[in-house]
Amino acid sequence: MTFIDSIILFGIMALLAALPSSSVALVVARSATLGPANGIAVGIGIVLGDLLFIALAIAGLSAVAEVLGSFFVVVKMIGGLYLIWLGVKLMTANSAPLQAPFSSNQPKSLVTSLMAGFALTLGDIKAILFYASLFPVFIDLAAIDIRDILLIVAITIIAVGGVKVAYALLGAKVASIARDHRFTGVYQKTIGGVMIGTGSYLIFKT
């Protein structure tokens, strides 16, 4: 994976992590009601869930690339179309206020917050499809090595974890901003455009 590819992957993952969602709502809710440490713990749980999905996506795609060889281009095309579909859905979806998926009256435990973030991420099975679609853009999965894997892990921790920590530290301020439907709608359309561009780039590369 080249330096430019790493920067682009980092940017996409950071933007998606910042997109108003149930995971952001959980981080903000736990942080605003129980303190920033609980919000950060939720963020750690979310990152752990993402890393698990990433491991599954890389392992699965590497196996497919090895078995199918040149036919793996079909998988890349499907991945590109999936990213474009996600982008169109984001651009056409109605914005909605953030709603925490778990009650803020949960036990005031950092472990509870971490497990809540991890469980929430594991419940989003679409995440593995997203990662499976995204990685062929940046990585030669037929020749992936430990350096690429460590780089992806580092990008995920910094991009996703950094955004969630920022949300946790800002807490109540983010909660009030998130109620602005106009802000949410503009952000959704921006991320949707990024997804469409990434999917188109993947198809073009194949």
Phi and psi restraints in degrees (value plus and minus 20) as a CYANA .aco file:
   2 THR   PHI     -96.6   -56.6
   2 THR   PSI     148.7   188.7
   3 PHE   PHI     -81.7   -41.7
   3 PHE   PSI     -62.7   -22.7
   4 ILE   PHI     -83.1   -43.1
   4 ILE   PSI     -63.6   -23.6
   5 ASP   PHI     -79.3   -39.3
   5 ASP   PSI     -60.3   -20.3
   6 SER   PHI     -83.1   -43.1
   6 SER   PSI     -62.8   -22.8
   7 ILE   PHI     -84.8   -44.8
   7 ILE   PSI     -63.5   -23.5
   8 ILE   PHI     -84.8   -44.8
   8 ILE   PSI     -64.7   -24.7
   9 LEU   PHI     -81.0   -41.0
   9 LEU   PSI     -62.6   -22.6
  10 PHE   PHI     -79.4   -39.4
  10 PHE   PSI     -66.2   -26.2
  11 GLY   PHI     -82.1   -42.1
  11 GLY   PSI     -63.8   -23.8
  12 ILE   PHI     -83.8   -43.8
  12 ILE   PSI     -65.1   -25.1
  13 MET   PHI     -86.7   -46.7
  13 MET   PSI     -57.6   -17.6
  14 ALA   PHI     -87.1   -47.1
  14 ALA   PSI     -63.0   -23.0
  15 LEU   PHI     -83.2   -43.2
  15 LEU   PSI     -62.9   -22.9
  16 LEU   PHI     -87.6   -47.6
  16 LEU   PSI     -56.5   -16.5
  17 ALA   PHI     -85.3   -45.3
  17 ALA   PSI     -50.0   -10.0
  18 ALA   PHI    -104.0   -64.0
  18 ALA   PSI     -33.3     6.7
  19 LEU   PHI     -82.5   -42.5
  19 LEU   PSI     108.8   148.8
  20 PRO   PHI     -72.1   -32.1
  20 PRO   PSI     104.0   144.0
  21 SER   PHI    -178.2  -138.2
  21 SER   PSI     159.8   199.8
  22 SER   PHI     -85.0   -45.0
  22 SER   PSI     -53.6   -13.6
  23 SER   PHI     -88.7   -48.7
  23 SER   PSI     -61.2   -21.2
  24 VAL   PHI     -83.6   -43.6
  24 VAL   PSI     -61.6   -21.6
  25 ALA   PHI     -81.0   -41.0
  25 ALA   PSI     -60.1   -20.1
  26 LEU   PHI     -87.4   -47.4
  26 LEU   PSI     -62.8   -22.8
  27 VAL   PHI     -79.6   -39.6
  27 VAL   PSI     -68.3   -28.3
  28 VAL   PHI     -85.6   -45.6
  28 VAL   PSI     -62.7   -22.7
  29 ALA   PHI     -83.3   -43.3
  29 ALA   PSI     -67.2   -27.2
  30 ARG   PHI     -87.0   -47.0
  30 ARG   PSI     -56.0   -16.0
  31 SER   PHI     -90.3   -50.3
  31 SER   PSI     -64.6   -24.6
  32 ALA   PHI     -89.1   -49.1
  32 ALA   PSI     -52.5   -12.5
  33 THR   PHI    -117.1   -77.1
  33 THR   PSI     -50.8   -10.8
  34 LEU   PHI    -138.5   -98.5
  34 LEU   PSI     -24.6    15.4
  35 GLY   PHI      89.6   129.6
  35 GLY   PSI     135.1   175.1
  36 PRO   PHI     -77.6   -37.6
  36 PRO   PSI     -52.4   -12.4
  37 ALA   PHI     -79.9   -39.9
  37 ALA   PSI     -59.0   -19.0
  38 ASN   PHI     -88.9   -48.9
  38 ASN   PSI     -57.1   -17.1
  39 GLY   PHI     -83.7   -43.7
  39 GLY   PSI     -61.1   -21.1
  40 ILE   PHI     -84.7   -44.7
  40 ILE   PSI     -59.0   -19.0
  41 ALA   PHI     -81.6   -41.6
  41 ALA   PSI     -60.7   -20.7
  42 VAL   PHI     -80.0   -40.0
  42 VAL   PSI     -64.1   -24.1
  43 GLY   PHI     -79.7   -39.7
  43 GLY   PSI     -59.9   -19.9
  44 ILE   PHI     -83.3   -43.3
  44 ILE   PSI     -62.0   -22.0
  45 GLY   PHI     -81.7   -41.7
  45 GLY   PSI     -60.4   -20.4
  46 ILE   PHI     -83.6   -43.6
  46 ILE   PSI     -63.3   -23.3
  47 VAL   PHI     -83.5   -43.5
  47 VAL   PSI     -61.4   -21.4
  48 LEU   PHI     -81.5   -41.5
  48 LEU   PSI     -61.3   -21.3
  49 GLY   PHI     -83.8   -43.8
  49 GLY   PSI     -61.8   -21.8
  50 ASP   PHI     -82.3   -42.3
  50 ASP   PSI     -62.3   -22.3
  51 LEU   PHI     -83.2   -43.2
  51 LEU   PSI     -55.8   -15.8
  52 LEU   PHI     -84.8   -44.8
  52 LEU   PSI     -65.2   -25.2
  53 PHE   PHI     -82.8   -42.8
  53 PHE   PSI     -60.1   -20.1
  54 ILE   PHI     -82.4   -42.4
  54 ILE   PSI     -63.0   -23.0
  55 ALA   PHI     -80.9   -40.9
  55 ALA   PSI     -63.1   -23.1
  56 LEU   PHI     -86.0   -46.0
  56 LEU   PSI     -61.4   -21.4
  57 ALA   PHI     -84.7   -44.7
  57 ALA   PSI     -65.7   -25.7
  58 ILE   PHI     -84.9   -44.9
  58 ILE   PSI     -64.1   -24.1
  59 ALA   PHI     -82.2   -42.2
  59 ALA   PSI     -64.6   -24.6
  60 GLY   PHI     -86.2   -46.2
  60 GLY   PSI     -65.2   -25.2
  61 LEU   PHI     -88.6   -48.6
  61 LEU   PSI     -55.9   -15.9
  62 SER   PHI     -83.9   -43.9
  62 SER   PSI     -60.3   -20.3
  63 ALA   PHI     -85.2   -45.2
  63 ALA   PSI     -62.3   -22.3
  64 VAL   PHI     -84.0   -44.0
  64 VAL   PSI     -62.5   -22.5
  65 ALA   PHI     -82.9   -42.9
  65 ALA   PSI     -58.8   -18.8
  66 GLU   PHI     -89.8   -49.8
  66 GLU   PSI     -58.4   -18.4
  67 VAL   PHI     -97.2   -57.2
  67 VAL   PSI     -65.1   -25.1
  68 LEU   PHI    -105.4   -65.4
  68 LEU   PSI     -43.0    -3.0
  69 GLY   PHI      41.3    81.3
  69 GLY   PSI    -143.4  -103.4
  70 SER   PHI     -86.7   -46.7
  70 SER   PSI     -41.6    -1.6
  71 PHE   PHI     -91.7   -51.7
  71 PHE   PSI     -28.2    11.8
  72 PHE   PHI     -83.2   -43.2
  72 PHE   PSI     -36.9     3.1
  73 VAL   PHI     -79.4   -39.4
  73 VAL   PSI     -50.8   -10.8
  74 VAL   PHI     -85.5   -45.5
  74 VAL   PSI     -60.8   -20.8
  75 VAL   PHI     -82.3   -42.3
  75 VAL   PSI     -61.1   -21.1
  76 LYS   PHI     -83.5   -43.5
  76 LYS   PSI     -60.8   -20.8
  77 MET   PHI     -82.4   -42.4
  77 MET   PSI     -64.3   -24.3
  78 ILE   PHI     -82.1   -42.1
  78 ILE   PSI     -61.4   -21.4
  79 GLY   PHI     -81.3   -41.3
  79 GLY   PSI     -62.9   -22.9
  80 GLY   PHI     -82.4   -42.4
  80 GLY   PSI     -62.7   -22.7
  81 LEU   PHI     -84.4   -44.4
  81 LEU   PSI     -56.4   -16.4
  82 TYR   PHI     -84.9   -44.9
  82 TYR   PSI     -62.1   -22.1
  83 LEU   PHI     -84.5   -44.5
  83 LEU   PSI     -60.1   -20.1
  84 ILE   PHI     -83.5   -43.5
  84 ILE   PSI     -61.4   -21.4
  85 TRP   PHI     -81.2   -41.2
  85 TRP   PSI     -62.6   -22.6
  86 LEU   PHI     -81.1   -41.1
  86 LEU   PSI     -62.8   -22.8
  87 GLY   PHI     -83.1   -43.1
  87 GLY   PSI     -62.8   -22.8
  88 VAL   PHI     -83.2   -43.2
  88 VAL   PSI     -60.8   -20.8
  89 LYS   PHI     -82.0   -42.0
  89 LYS   PSI     -62.0   -22.0
  90 LEU   PHI     -84.6   -44.6
  90 LEU   PSI     -61.6   -21.6
  91 MET   PHI     -91.5   -51.5
  91 MET   PSI     -45.6    -5.6
  92 THR   PHI    -122.0   -82.0
  92 THR   PSI     -28.2    11.8
  93 ALA   PHI     -95.7   -55.7
  93 ALA   PSI     127.5   167.5
  94 ASN   PHI     -96.2   -56.2
  94 ASN   PSI     118.7   158.7
  95 SER   PHI     -94.3   -54.3
  95 SER   PSI     130.1   170.1
  96 ALA   PHI    -163.0  -123.0
  96 ALA   PSI     130.5   170.5
  97 PRO   PHI     -85.5   -45.5
  97 PRO   PSI     131.7   171.7
  98 LEU   PHI     -87.0   -47.0
  98 LEU   PSI     116.9   156.9
  99 GLN   PHI    -152.2  -112.2
  99 GLN   PSI     102.5   142.5
 100 ALA   PHI     -87.5   -47.5
 100 ALA   PSI     111.7   151.7
 101 PRO   PHI     -96.5   -56.5
 101 PRO   PSI     -31.9     8.1
 102 PHE   PHI    -146.6  -106.6
 102 PHE   PSI     128.8   168.8
 103 SER   PHI     -87.6   -47.6
 103 SER   PSI     119.7   159.7
 104 SER   PHI     -93.4   -53.4
 104 SER   PSI     -22.8    17.2
 105 ASN   PHI    -108.1   -68.1
 105 ASN   PSI      -8.5    31.5
 106 GLN   PHI     -83.8   -43.8
 106 GLN   PSI     142.3   182.3
 107 PRO   PHI     -73.9   -33.9
 107 PRO   PSI     122.5   162.5
 108 LYS   PHI    -102.4   -62.4
 108 LYS   PSI      51.1    91.1
 109 SER   PHI    -148.0  -108.0
 109 SER   PSI     115.6   155.6
 110 LEU   PHI     -85.2   -45.2
 110 LEU   PSI     -55.9   -15.9
 111 VAL   PHI     -84.7   -44.7
 111 VAL   PSI     -61.2   -21.2
 112 THR   PHI     -80.5   -40.5
 112 THR   PSI     -62.9   -22.9
 113 SER   PHI     -84.6   -44.6
 113 SER   PSI     -63.3   -23.3
 114 LEU   PHI     -81.5   -41.5
 114 LEU   PSI     -66.2   -26.2
 115 MET   PHI     -86.1   -46.1
 115 MET   PSI     -52.5   -12.5
 116 ALA   PHI     -84.3   -44.3
 116 ALA   PSI     -63.9   -23.9
 117 GLY   PHI     -84.6   -44.6
 117 GLY   PSI     -60.9   -20.9
 118 PHE   PHI     -85.3   -45.3
 118 PHE   PSI     -65.5   -25.5
 119 ALA   PHI     -84.4   -44.4
 119 ALA   PSI     -59.6   -19.6
 120 LEU   PHI     -81.7   -41.7
 120 LEU   PSI     -62.7   -22.7
 121 THR   PHI     -86.9   -46.9
 121 THR   PSI     -62.1   -22.1
 122 LEU   PHI     -85.4   -45.4
 122 LEU   PSI     -44.6    -4.6
 123 GLY   PHI     -95.8   -55.8
 123 GLY   PSI     -32.1     7.9
 124 ASP   PHI    -117.6   -77.6
 124 ASP   PSI      59.6    99.6
 125 ILE   PHI     -83.0   -43.0
 125 ILE   PSI     -42.4    -2.4
 126 LYS   PHI     -83.5   -43.5
 126 LYS   PSI     -39.6     0.4
 127 ALA   PHI     -82.1   -42.1
 127 ALA   PSI     -61.3   -21.3
 128 ILE   PHI     -86.9   -46.9
 128 ILE   PSI     -53.6   -13.6
 129 LEU   PHI     -86.7   -46.7
 129 LEU   PSI     -57.9   -17.9
 130 PHE   PHI     -82.8   -42.8
 130 PHE   PSI     -69.2   -29.2
 131 TYR   PHI     -84.7   -44.7
 131 TYR   PSI     -57.7   -17.7
 132 ALA   PHI     -84.4   -44.4
 132 ALA   PSI     -48.4    -8.4
 133 SER   PHI    -102.5   -62.5
 133 SER   PSI     -52.7   -12.7
 134 LEU   PHI     -99.2   -59.2
 134 LEU   PSI     -62.9   -22.9
 135 PHE   PHI     -82.3   -42.3
 135 PHE   PSI     -55.7   -15.7
 136 PRO   PHI     -80.4   -40.4
 136 PRO   PSI     -39.0     1.0
 137 VAL   PHI     -86.4   -46.4
 137 VAL   PSI     -56.1   -16.1
 138 PHE   PHI    -131.5   -91.5
 138 PHE   PSI     -35.7     4.3
 139 ILE   PHI    -149.0  -109.0
 139 ILE   PSI     118.8   158.8
 140 ASP   PHI    -102.6   -62.6
 140 ASP   PSI      75.7   115.7
 141 LEU   PHI     -88.7   -48.7
 141 LEU   PSI     -36.5     3.5
 142 ALA   PHI     -97.8   -57.8
 142 ALA   PSI     -35.8     4.2
 143 ALA   PHI    -152.8  -112.8
 143 ALA   PSI       9.8    49.8
 144 ILE   PHI     -88.2   -48.2
 144 ILE   PSI     121.3   161.3
 145 ASP   PHI    -146.7  -106.7
 145 ASP   PSI    -199.9  -159.9
 146 ILE   PHI     -83.4   -43.4
 146 ILE   PSI     -51.5   -11.5
 147 ARG   PHI     -82.6   -42.6
 147 ARG   PSI     -64.5   -24.5
 148 ASP   PHI     -82.1   -42.1
 148 ASP   PSI     -62.6   -22.6
 149 ILE   PHI     -84.1   -44.1
 149 ILE   PSI     -65.3   -25.3
 150 LEU   PHI     -84.4   -44.4
 150 LEU   PSI     -56.3   -16.3
 151 LEU   PHI     -85.5   -45.5
 151 LEU   PSI     -61.9   -21.9
 152 ILE   PHI     -84.1   -44.1
 152 ILE   PSI     -62.1   -22.1
 153 VAL   PHI     -80.6   -40.6
 153 VAL   PSI     -65.3   -25.3
 154 ALA   PHI     -83.6   -43.6
 154 ALA   PSI     -63.0   -23.0
 155 ILE   PHI     -81.5   -41.5
 155 ILE   PSI     -62.6   -22.6
 156 THR   PHI     -83.6   -43.6
 156 THR   PSI     -66.5   -26.5
 157 ILE   PHI     -82.2   -42.2
 157 ILE   PSI     -64.2   -24.2
 158 ILE   PHI     -94.4   -54.4
 158 ILE   PSI     -65.8   -25.8
 159 ALA   PHI     -91.1   -51.1
 159 ALA   PSI     -77.7   -37.7
 160 VAL   PHI     -91.4   -51.4
 160 VAL   PSI     -69.3   -29.3
 161 GLY   PHI     -81.8   -41.8
 161 GLY   PSI     -61.7   -21.7
 162 GLY   PHI     -82.0   -42.0
 162 GLY   PSI     -62.6   -22.6
 163 VAL   PHI     -84.8   -44.8
 163 VAL   PSI     -64.8   -24.8
 164 LYS   PHI     -85.1   -45.1
 164 LYS   PSI     -57.8   -17.8
 165 VAL   PHI     -84.2   -44.2
 165 VAL   PSI     -60.8   -20.8
 166 ALA   PHI     -80.8   -40.8
 166 ALA   PSI     -63.4   -23.4
 167 TYR   PHI     -81.2   -41.2
 167 TYR   PSI     -61.5   -21.5
 168 ALA   PHI     -84.3   -44.3
 168 ALA   PSI     -60.9   -20.9
 169 LEU   PHI     -91.5   -51.5
 169 LEU   PSI     -52.6   -12.6
 170 LEU   PHI    -101.0   -61.0
 170 LEU   PSI     -49.4    -9.4
 171 GLY   PHI      27.0    67.0
 171 GLY   PSI    -130.0   -90.0
 172 ALA   PHI     -80.5   -40.5
 172 ALA   PSI     -54.3   -14.3
 173 LYS   PHI     -82.5   -42.5
 173 LYS   PSI     -61.9   -21.9
 174 VAL   PHI     -84.6   -44.6
 174 VAL   PSI     -58.2   -18.2
 175 ALA   PHI     -79.5   -39.5
 175 ALA   PSI     -60.1   -20.1
 176 SER   PHI     -93.2   -53.2
 176 SER   PSI     -57.9   -17.9
 177 ILE   PHI     -85.8   -45.8
 177 ILE   PSI     -57.9   -17.9
 178 ALA   PHI     -85.0   -45.0
 178 ALA   PSI     -37.0     3.0
 179 ARG   PHI     -97.7   -57.7
 179 ARG   PSI     -28.7    11.3
 180 ASP   PHI    -100.2   -60.2
 180 ASP   PSI      81.4   121.4
 181 HIS   PHI     -81.7   -41.7
 181 HIS   PSI     -55.4   -15.4
 182 ARG   PHI     -83.6   -43.6
 182 ARG   PSI     -63.1   -23.1
 183 PHE   PHI     -81.3   -41.3
 183 PHE   PSI     -65.9   -25.9
 184 THR   PHI     -81.8   -41.8
 184 THR   PSI     -62.7   -22.7
 185 GLY   PHI     -83.3   -43.3
 185 GLY   PSI     -64.0   -24.0
 186 VAL   PHI     -83.0   -43.0
 186 VAL   PSI     -61.8   -21.8
 187 TYR   PHI     -85.7   -45.7
 187 TYR   PSI     -62.3   -22.3
 188 GLN   PHI     -78.6   -38.6
 188 GLN   PSI     -64.2   -24.2
 189 LYS   PHI     -86.4   -46.4
 189 LYS   PSI     -56.2   -16.2
 190 THR   PHI     -83.5   -43.5
 190 THR   PSI     -68.8   -28.8
 191 ILE   PHI     -84.9   -44.9
 191 ILE   PSI     -57.7   -17.7
 192 GLY   PHI     -79.1   -39.1
 192 GLY   PSI     -62.6   -22.6
 193 GLY   PHI     -82.5   -42.5
 193 GLY   PSI     -59.5   -19.5
 194 VAL   PHI     -82.4   -42.4
 194 VAL   PSI     -62.6   -22.6
 195 MET   PHI     -84.5   -44.5
 195 MET   PSI     -62.2   -22.2
 196 ILE   PHI     -83.2   -43.2
 196 ILE   PSI     -62.5   -22.5
 197 GLY   PHI     -83.4   -43.4
 197 GLY   PSI     -61.4   -21.4
 198 THR   PHI     -85.8   -45.8
 198 THR   PSI     -63.8   -23.8
 199 GLY   PHI     -82.2   -42.2
 199 GLY   PSI     -61.7   -21.7
 200 SER   PHI     -84.4   -44.4
 200 SER   PSI     -59.2   -19.2
 201 TYR   PHI     -84.3   -44.3
 201 TYR   PSI     -60.6   -20.6
 202 LEU   PHI     -82.1   -42.1
 202 LEU   PSI     -65.1   -25.1
 203 ILE   PHI     -84.5   -44.5
 203 ILE   PSI     -60.4   -20.4
 204 PHE   PHI     -83.9   -43.9
 204 PHE   PSI     -57.9   -17.9
 205 LYS   PHI     -87.6   -47.6
 205 LYS   PSI     -48.2    -8.2
